Every structure is written in structure tokens, then in C-alpha cells.
């Protein structure tokens, strides 16, 4: 993407937000495991005089990671086995599915023994630039493609709650994995037990489009 796109006008001028934190290292000693990654650039937002936000692509080569952050109690076990077992039990006993509101999401995250973050990394410097926390109450967290009115644009909106919005654009030349990646991001954000299983190695481990 080379030109600025006023994407938020398409979204009725909804407010975008910057990342909830800068830097991706845990300060609490929790163990982090990247369970999914793919090439993606982030997009910056600027408030315009008309009250809407102009969304512009950041030119840096980036990579978006879905990260499982195990709590100290679960990360102290060997190989993530406890996380996998706990999350399996949680899935079996749940009666509300994956995202039946904030209370259910919070309970599932606690049972799974950790939480989910999305980290955007600069591929050139290999450093984490932004960390976005998917909070237990963000039962409606979504990652979906938005239309820009231009053929070939592959822009995605990450929304956590009603106010927390972040835009990304796919940078891998191969468009085939886009839909599958989108499905997996939504799965891990909505169901922490699936993220815990992926981190524990009992399901597909960290993936990349190359």
C-alpha cells in the first residue's frame, strides 16, 4: 500500500487507538510463546479536523505475532503439559462456547493458565514495537479484513472491545494464507484454551507464511 486510505470513514468515523503498550517483553516473569506469526505492516492513525481518523501505512517491514503468556504457576511446569491438560478440562466443561461474554472469557483465560497478546515486530531490527493485550473482558475481540475501495488492498482491523482498534496490512506476496491466518487469530483470541494448547505443543505450533 502506497497511498493513505481514509479507512475509518468507511467505519463511520470510529476512533482508532494506539497500541496499549510499547515493547513486548513481560515484566512479571511470565513465559511467552509465539503460537502464530505472519508478515504484516502496522498502520498509523491521525485525527483530522473533521473528527475522523486518517489511516496511513507504516512503511517498515513487520511481523505480527499471536503470543501466549503463561501465568507463573502454569509456566513453571514442564513443556506446557499442565496448560494443555487444564485447557482441555476447561473446554470439556464449558457450556457457553468460546466467547459468550466477558465473564466466560475471563473464566476460560484463568482456567487456561494465561492470556493472549498480539505483538508487532520490526523485521529489520528484530524488536517488538507494539504489544496489544487481549483482556479477559474482550470477549468480542476480532480480526477481520476491511474494504478500502481499492483492489489488491489487504487491510485488517484488530478490534478489542468498543474503543481499542488497530489496523494492519499484509506484506507477504502470497495471498493464499490470508483467510486461514485470520481464522486462527480469531480462534486464539476468543478461546484461550486453544492458545494454551498451541503453546504446549499438542496442536499446531507457531506458524509463519515465510
N, C-alpha and C positions, 0 to 999 in steps of 0.2 A: 504494500500500500504506500503510495507516494503522496497522496493529497489528503488534507484534513477532511474528515467527514463529520458533519453535524448529526451524529447518530442519535443523540438524545432528543432531537426534535421529533424523531420517529417514535421515541418512547415518551412523547408528551412532556418533554422537558424535565424528566425525572432527574433527581440530583444524583450525581456520581460522587464517590468518596475516594480519598487516597487510601493506601493500604493501612491496615490497622496497626502495623508495627514495622519498624525498619530493622533489617538484619534477621538472620534465620537461625541463629544458634540458641539453644534452650538455656535459660538462666536458672532453671530449677533442678538441673541434673537429670531430667527425663531423657530417655533414649529415643532418638529419631530414626525412622526408617523410611526411605523414599520407596513408595509402592507403585508409583506410576510417574512417568515423565515424558515430555514431548517438546519439540521446538515451538516456541511461541514468543512473540514480542508483546510487551505491555503497551498500553495506551494512556496518554496523559489527558487530563480534563482541565479546561479553563472556563471560568464563569464569564459569560458575555453580558453586555449591558441590558439585553432583553430578558435576562433572568435564566436563560438556558445555558447549557454547558457545551462547549466545543470540544470534541474528542479528536485527538491527534495521535498518530502512531509514533512511538518511541523508536528511533532508528537502530537501537542496539540489538544485536543478536541475543536472543534469550531462550530460556528453557523453563517451562512450568512443571513443578513437581507437586504431586499429592503425597503428603508426608504423614505417617502415623507416629504420634508422640505417645509412647507408653508411659504410664504413671510409674513412679519409683517402685511400687510394690510389684507390678507386673513385669517391669524391665529387669528386675533382679533375678527372675527365673531363667532357666537355660533355654536358649533357642526360641523363645516366644511360645513355648508349648502351652504354658498356662493361659496366655492370652487366647490361643486358639480354642482351648477347651472351654474357657469361660464364655467366649463369644458364641460357641456352639450351643451351650446350655441356654444362653440368653435368647438365641434365635428360636430354639425349640419351645420356650415358654412364653414367648411374646404373643399377644392376641391382637396387637394393633398394627402390625406390619412395620415398615421401615421408618415412616415419617408421619406418625399420627399425632403431630403437635409437639410443642416444646418439652412437656413433661416426659412423654415417652422417649423422645430423643435423648434427653438428659439421662434417663434411667438406663437406656441402652449403652450410651457412652461410658457411664460409670461401670456397668457390668462388663463391658469390653476391656476395661482397664486402661483407657487412654482417650485421646482426642485426635481430630484431623486438622491439619494445616495445609494451606497451599503456599508454596514458596516460589517466587520468581527469581531466577538466577541469570546473571550476565554470563553468557557463554565464553566471552573473551577473558574476563578476569576470574571466572570460576567462583564468584562470590554471590551470596544471597543478597538481593537488593530489597525485596519486599516479602513480608510474611503476612498472610491473611489467615486469621483464626476462624475456624468454623465452630462457633459456640454451641453448646448443648441445646440452647433455646432456638437455634436457627434451623428448626425442622423443615423450613421451606427453602433451604439453600439450593440454588440451581445454577447450572452451567449450560447455556444454550446459545445457539447461533442467532445473530440478529441480521436483518436485511439492511443494507446500506443504499440500495438502489443502483449498485454497480455490479455487473457480472464479474465474477472472479474474486470478490472480496470474501475473506473467510474470517469474519469478526465474531467473537464470542463474548457474551456478558456473563460474568460471575456475580450472582446476587445472593447475599447472606442477610436475611431479614429485609425490612422495607427500605432501609436507607443505605446499606452497605453495598455499593456496586463498583465493579472493576471490569475494565474491558481489555481483551487480549486479541491478538491476531496471529493466525497460524503461519509459521515460517518454513515448514517443511514443504518441499515442492510436490511431494506425493500427497494427494488429497484423499486417497482411499481410506486411510485410518481415521479420518476426522470424526465420523459418526460413532465409531466404536469407542474412541477416546472420550467423546462427550458422554456416552452412556456410562463408562467406567468412573469418570469423575463424579457424576451424579450418584452413582451407586455408593461410592466410598463416603461421600459427604452425608448421604441420607441414612446409611447403615454402618455405624462404627464397628459393628461386629465383623462385617465383611473386610473392612480395612485392617482390623486386627488379625484376621485370618491370612490376609495377603502378606502382612508384615512377618507373620510367623512361619511363612513358607509352605502352608498347607493348601494355598491356592496359588494362582499365577503371581510370581514375584514382580519386582519393579520392571516396567516395560518402557521401551523408547522406540520412537519411529525412525531412529537413526541419527 
